[in-house]
């Protein structure tokens, strides 16, 4: 029982750590520009290197979870994340920074492969709820980092102390892994003890639906993240209030992540996925039709409430279908998400430069439409009982 609690804590803590770490470059971008003495368009490549590290290695990480065990892989992930957090400020060389950022992305990829396995072992009866809680903690992490940097700067303290603080948290997690026993991943019977399977009438159709829904969801999320602030400013909203518009969306995401911890105990993941996609679509559609600043704030908050939990819901569905290889199923979801994150700026950048920032919401609605169709497909082709 003690080991289950420790395994559960480490899995949830990894969500928080990666949430805090994945925004650390963006949150300290002005300071990094000054530290490196380079232009913005070059320094932002640190973020691309981080994403690339996750995308290129997450499948390999999933395979390592099967052979080495999730605790050992999580330990490696905390080491890589700590190395990234220490390396960036201690080695103020841009090309070294790219290397550290890539390694940090590899560290984040361990979360995608490890956490579903660990949470399935620790929370056997409430697996989907546990993933939702993890997603909520990921969102908390994305708030903690900019807040911590803001507090440091307002007190005339170096921004990189935030890096060291997060590195210390990673170090604590690394030490705790030595007290955790590995999660057994042997036979099908042992695996089924960790997770309640979800059966697909046609596996290839279910996985196609999963890939489509996670790619479309990630594309919609990326679009909102990239263009909400600039859209608000283009409509005459002040710079400070424009930043707050996207913050309101993120607040909705965090609250939704924790709200659905409770909801998912009573409602099937497939139903939550479909209904939430529809509700988010309607919220953003209403905001664009009414087309006032107040309704954009409201619409984005409501959309965040329903969208914030969906990545964990998709992971829950994928890993329940692929319950024999949970880490691989989680890794494949991350790959679909990562591909969409790379492609979205390329697709939207050219179009938005010609049609204006408002097209970001049109693009988001199109992607949410794909999500609705894919979610409907998943609901139709899956069953709680084997047929």
C-alpha angles and dihedrals in degrees: 000000000000090000091051090054092049092047090049092048093050092049093050093042090054089058090053093046095050091044090054094042099047092063098040095095094048092045092053098036097121090051093047090050089055093044094052096034090224136126122270095248090059099044092051087066086081086073091050091050090051092051091046092053090055096044098047098047108031095092091049088049090054090054090049090054088059094050104032102026131249097268093058092045091048089051089053090048093054090049092051091046091049090048090053092048093049097037098055097060098030096050105042095191117118097220091047086050091056089053093049090047091052090051090049089055090051087053091053090050089062088064091059092053102032107039099061089052095047095045092047088057096044099041105033096158097040103034098140091046091050091052089050090052089050090052089051091053089048087057091048088054091055088057098044096059100055090040091052092047090049092052092049094049093046088055092049092250126140115272092226092070084080088060091051092048092054090044089056090053089051089050092053090051091049091053092048091056088070089064095049125089119223120263108245114240103178125117129013089253091057091047093050089057088063099048140019107241123235113211124219122206088211114017095200091053092049093049091047088054091048093050092048095047096047092045093048092044091050091047091052092047092048091050092053091045095049102043113021095090095045090045091053092050091049089059092054100266112145119255093251094048091045089058089049092055091066090039089058089055090051091048088055090050093053094046091046091051091057095038092057092052083078098035094053091059088068106023126060117250092236091056093047090051094053098041094045093051090052093047093048090048091052093047094053093039090054091049092052093046095048088039101194128130093241093054092048088057091048095042094050093048092051091045089052091053090059100033100045094077100041101092090057090045090053090048090050092052094045095048093046090053091044094038092143090064106024097165093052092048090051091048093051090054089052091051092053090049093046094051090053091048089055097044099043097071090048094051097041099038096068095041096046091049087062103033101033135247092292089076087072089075092047089051090048091052091050091051092047088051088056088048091054093051092045093046090051089051091052092049091052097047100044132075137185090225130053114252 
